[in-house]
Amino acid sequence: MPLYMDIHHIDGGVSVDDVAAAHAKDLETQSKHGVNYLRYWVDEAEGKIFCLVEAPSADAACDVHREAHGLVADEVYAVSEHT
């Protein structure tokens, strides 16, 4: 399944607790869209959130965010994992 990294820009910063709560809502919603949110990273001071997700399309990944909590990513990139 394709892999995507989405990026959210939250003006004024963001708390890890708020992101964790939003991520929990993503996990509750994702199966309806055939999506699997894998990990996320947060820069609290800069208000940046990075989500790694397996999804059939970037739109499907965005649909999960939209339905779960309304915080749709500002950017979405198709990525591939390498070590």
N, C-alpha and C positions, 0 to 999 in steps of 0.2 A: 504494500500500500504506500502511496506517496507520503512524504514527510515534509512538514511545513514548520517554519519559525514565524510566529507573529509577534508584533511589537506594538505595545500600547504606550501612549504618551499622556500622562496625567498631570495637568497643570497644578502646581503647588505641592507636589510630592504625593506619596502614597504609603500606607502602612502595610507591613508584612501581614498583619492580622486581617486587614480588609482583603488583600489579595488571596490569602488562604481561604477565606469565606467564599469569594467568587469562584475560586478553583473547585471547591467542594460542590458548588452548584453546577459547574461544567461537568463534573464527573457524574452527577445525577442525571444530566440531560444528554450526554454524548451518545449513548447507545441508540437513541432514536434516529440519529443522523449517520450511524456507521463510523463514528469518530472515536479516537482514543487519545486523550490528552496525556502526555507522558511525563513532562517535567515543566517547571517554570522557574524563572529567576527574577529577582526584584532589585532595583536600585531605588530605595526609598526616597532619598534626597532629591534625585533627578526626576522622580515620577515615571520611571521606565519599568515596564513589565515585558518579559520575553517568555513566550509559551512554545514548547515543542509538542507537535501534534501529528499523529498519523490520521489521515483523512482521505476520502475518495477525491476531494477537491478542496481548494481554498475556500470556496463558497460554503461548503458543508461545515468546515471548521468555524467560519464566521457565524453561521446559523446557530451553532451551539452557544457561542458567547451571547448572541442577540437574544436568544430564548432564555438562557439561564440567568442573565443579569443585566443585559443591555450594553455592556462595555465592549463594543466591537473594536477589533484591532485597527490601528492606523496604517499598519503596513503588514503584508504577508509575503513570505518568500518560500519558494520551493527549495529544499535543501537536501543534501545527502550526507550521511554520517561516515566519518573516516577516523581512523586512529593513527 
